[in-house]
Amino acid sequence: MKTDDPCIGVCQWDGRTGWCLGCGRTVPEIRAWWKMTPYRKTALVRDLPRRIRQIAAVQAQAGPDRT
């Protein structure tokens, strides 16, 4: 793993959004990561914390047995 890659090695997917539960990216975003421009990478990395918070909030509302 490179230092500029947001992957944390979790690689599980939220079925509703398609986002990785670890890094927040979609499969197409993960595949395209090394071809993305620095601008696009920066924009995506800035959005990832929001995605992770959104997934966590939905899972918290669903309860522990419905994740």
C-alpha positions as CSV (number, residue, x, y, z in Angstrom):
1,M,0.0,0.0,0.0
2,K,1.3,3.4,-1.0
3,T,1.1,6.3,1.5
4,D,-1.2,8.3,-0.7
5,D,-3.7,5.4,-1.1
6,P,-6.6,5.8,1.3
7,C,-7.1,1.9,1.5
8,I,-6.9,0.6,5.1
9,G,-7.3,-3.1,4.1
10,V,-10.9,-3.6,5.3
11,C,-12.5,-4.0,1.8
12,Q,-16.2,-4.7,2.8
13,W,-19.0,-3.0,0.9
14,D,-22.1,-1.2,1.9
15,G,-24.9,-2.6,-0.2
16,R,-26.9,0.6,-0.3
17,T,-24.2,3.0,-1.4
18,G,-21.5,0.7,-2.9
19,W,-18.9,2.4,-0.7
20,C,-16.1,0.4,1.0
21,L,-16.6,0.3,4.7
22,G,-12.9,0.9,5.2
23,C,-11.9,3.7,2.9
24,G,-15.3,4.9,1.6
25,R,-14.5,4.5,-2.1
26,T,-16.5,2.6,-4.7
27,V,-15.0,-0.3,-6.7
28,P,-14.7,2.0,-9.9
29,E,-12.9,4.6,-7.8
30,I,-10.5,2.0,-6.4
31,R,-9.8,0.7,-9.9
32,A,-9.2,4.2,-11.3
33,W,-7.2,5.5,-8.3
34,W,-3.7,5.3,-10.0
35,K,-5.0,6.9,-13.2
36,M,-6.8,9.8,-11.4
37,T,-5.4,13.3,-11.6
38,P,-4.0,14.8,-8.4
39,Y,-7.0,17.2,-8.3
40,R,-9.5,14.3,-8.6
41,K,-7.7,12.3,-5.9
42,T,-7.7,15.3,-3.5
43,A,-11.4,15.9,-4.1
44,L,-12.2,12.3,-3.5
45,V,-10.0,12.0,-0.3
46,R,-11.8,15.1,1.1
47,D,-15.2,13.4,0.6
48,L,-14.2,10.1,2.1
49,P,-14.7,11.0,5.8
50,R,-18.2,12.2,5.1
51,R,-19.0,8.9,3.4
52,I,-17.6,6.9,6.3
53,R,-19.7,9.0,8.8
54,Q,-22.8,8.5,6.7
55,I,-22.3,4.7,6.6
56,A,-21.7,4.6,10.3
57,A,-24.8,6.7,11.0
58,V,-27.1,4.5,8.9
59,Q,-25.6,1.3,10.6
60,A,-26.2,2.9,14.0
61,Q,-29.8,3.6,13.2
62,A,-30.3,0.0,11.9
63,G,-29.1,-1.5,15.2
64,P,-26.3,-4.0,15.9
65,D,-28.1,-7.0,14.4
66,R,-28.8,-5.3,11.0
67,T,-25.4,-4.2,9.8
